Amino acid sequence: MSESGKNRRDKAAAARAAANSQEQRRERMVRIIGAITVVVVVVAIIGVAVIAKNSSSSTASPSVTASADPSAAAPTGTLGGEDTYAYGVPYGSNPDAPTLAIWEDFQCPACKAVEDANGEGIVKLADEGIVRLVWRPTTFLDNNLGNDSSLRAAAAFGCAIDAGKAKEFHATVFANQPEQEGTGYTDDQLISFGEKAGITGTDLDTFKTCVADGTYLTWAANSTSIFYSSGVQGKPTATLDGKDVPTATLVDEAALRAFVTSDGAAASTASASPEPISSVSPAPSAS
């Protein structure tokens, strides 16, 4: 055998060995990458499960419930149980103006969307005496989300009303609504919202006690009972002297002003909201 032939065979064998070694390394890398991918996917699944579990939990507070009782205490200046807008929270400079009533739940993302889009515009109409605004709290999302945050937030709203900070507290709660629906509010957060709303001094002490004692839980339950019995199909739901206000109108300051000043005649021609509310939280049955 010639020397040159032997060299060719040796080189071919070395090339095959190198190729085999490279293939083995590639296979090992594929297995490692595959294992890492599986771990990442499993961790992601676990993470989603943890997030889902946390979002379905209410809060660190114990579960709170309340039953309707018309004889229960109510916040200063709120409407009585026999009123057309029973247990509502009136606001504005002209009590004889047309009544713009809005049902809302402090955990409701669609309600927050309305507040973000035109909360200031709605309040401005009340400040100018063009409407008498009546906020109507309801707490039905507690049933949907398995927590008690709507009830406790509505009760804390009542405490803020007593402190003369209804408008400010209302805006502050919605401004701080958690991004993840169902996360809810702790009592400490609700108290901090009162501070952010401008409640200070002895009024703040009274507010804290009111929240801790759940003074207006039953008032919130009374309002929710009316919500169920009235057959409201979702929220936010707004009416002007009993006439439905389209959501696209409610979120647009100019359209709402036109609707109100023309007694609703602008309903079909009012400009659409630049950011329409894509969904309205449906109301469950009372059962």
Order of alpha helices (4+ residues) and beta strands (2+ residues): alpha-beta-beta-alpha-beta-alpha-alpha-alpha-alpha-alpha-alpha-beta-beta-beta-alpha-alpha-beta
